Amino acid sequence: MKTQLSKPSRSKASYTDEYKREALELWRASGRSAAKVATELGIRPPLLYRWARTERAPAKHLATRTEAPPHRRGVGGGKQAPARRERQTVGAA
């Protein structure tokens, strides 16, 4: 007869924004790898990378919206793709 043991439920750790900022500052100021800093903090290295990416994402998104020319943002209803195909077929003939 098999005895089935239930796994203990793990609750997902949550960190405050202040803790995340301080962890990222420590990592950047120390010049050490994410693995070493994460080990000291008791977290996994991918978490530091994710926090850094999340921190950069809003600033990157705003820069793209304000600085990108209209044709790079997809304005124009996709009229460029048929024109490219047209040139390819004309040049092939």
C-alpha positions as CSV (number, residue, x, y, z in Angstrom):
1,M,0.0,0.0,0.0
2,K,1.4,3.4,-1.0
3,T,1.2,6.3,1.3
4,Q,0.7,9.6,-0.5
5,L,2.3,12.6,1.1
6,S,1.1,16.0,0.2
7,K,3.7,18.6,-0.6
8,P,3.8,21.6,1.7
9,S,2.3,24.6,0.1
10,R,4.8,27.3,-0.8
11,S,3.7,30.9,-0.6
12,K,5.2,33.2,-3.1
13,A,7.6,35.7,-1.6
14,S,6.8,39.4,-2.2
15,Y,9.2,42.2,-1.9
16,T,8.6,45.9,-1.5
17,D,9.6,48.4,-4.2
18,E,12.1,49.9,-1.7
19,Y,13.7,46.5,-1.2
20,K,14.0,45.9,-5.0
21,R,15.5,49.4,-5.5
22,E,18.0,48.8,-2.7
23,A,18.9,45.3,-4.0
24,L,19.5,46.8,-7.5
25,E,21.6,49.6,-6.2
26,L,23.7,47.2,-4.2
27,W,24.3,45.0,-7.3
28,R,25.2,48.0,-9.5
29,A,27.4,49.7,-7.0
30,S,29.3,46.6,-5.9
31,G,30.5,45.6,-9.4
32,R,29.9,42.0,-8.5
33,S,27.9,39.4,-10.4
34,A,24.2,39.1,-9.9
35,A,24.8,35.6,-8.6
36,K,27.0,36.8,-5.8
37,V,24.7,39.6,-4.7
38,A,21.6,37.4,-5.0
39,T,23.3,34.8,-2.8
40,E,24.0,37.4,-0.1
41,L,20.4,38.6,-0.2
42,G,19.0,35.1,-0.2
43,I,17.3,35.4,-3.6
44,R,17.8,33.8,-7.0
45,P,19.9,35.8,-9.6
46,P,17.1,35.8,-12.2
47,L,15.0,37.9,-9.8
48,L,17.6,40.7,-9.9
49,Y,17.6,40.6,-13.7
50,R,13.8,40.7,-13.8
51,W,13.7,43.7,-11.4
52,A,16.2,45.5,-13.5
53,R,14.3,44.8,-16.7
54,T,11.0,46.0,-15.0
55,E,12.7,49.1,-13.8
56,R,14.0,50.0,-17.3
57,A,10.8,49.0,-19.2
58,P,8.7,52.2,-18.4
59,A,11.5,54.6,-19.3
60,K,12.3,52.7,-22.5
61,H,8.6,52.6,-23.5
62,L,8.3,56.4,-23.0
63,A,11.4,57.1,-25.0
64,T,10.2,55.0,-27.8
65,R,6.8,56.7,-28.0
66,T,8.2,60.2,-28.0
67,E,11.3,59.8,-30.2
68,A,10.2,57.3,-32.8
69,P,9.2,58.7,-36.2
70,P,5.6,58.0,-37.2
71,H,6.6,55.5,-39.9
72,R,8.5,53.4,-37.3
73,R,5.4,53.2,-35.0
74,G,3.2,51.5,-37.6
75,V,1.3,54.6,-38.7
76,G,0.1,54.4,-42.2
77,G,-2.0,51.2,-42.3
78,G,0.7,48.9,-43.5
79,K,1.0,50.5,-47.0
80,Q,4.8,49.8,-47.1
81,A,4.6,46.1,-47.3
82,P,2.7,45.9,-50.6
83,A,5.0,48.5,-52.1
84,R,8.0,46.4,-51.2
85,R,6.4,43.3,-52.7
86,E,5.6,45.3,-55.9
87,R,9.2,46.4,-56.2
88,Q,10.5,42.8,-55.8
89,T,8.2,41.5,-58.5
90,V,9.1,44.4,-60.9
91,G,12.8,43.8,-60.3
92,A,12.5,40.1,-60.9
93,A,10.8,40.4,-64.3
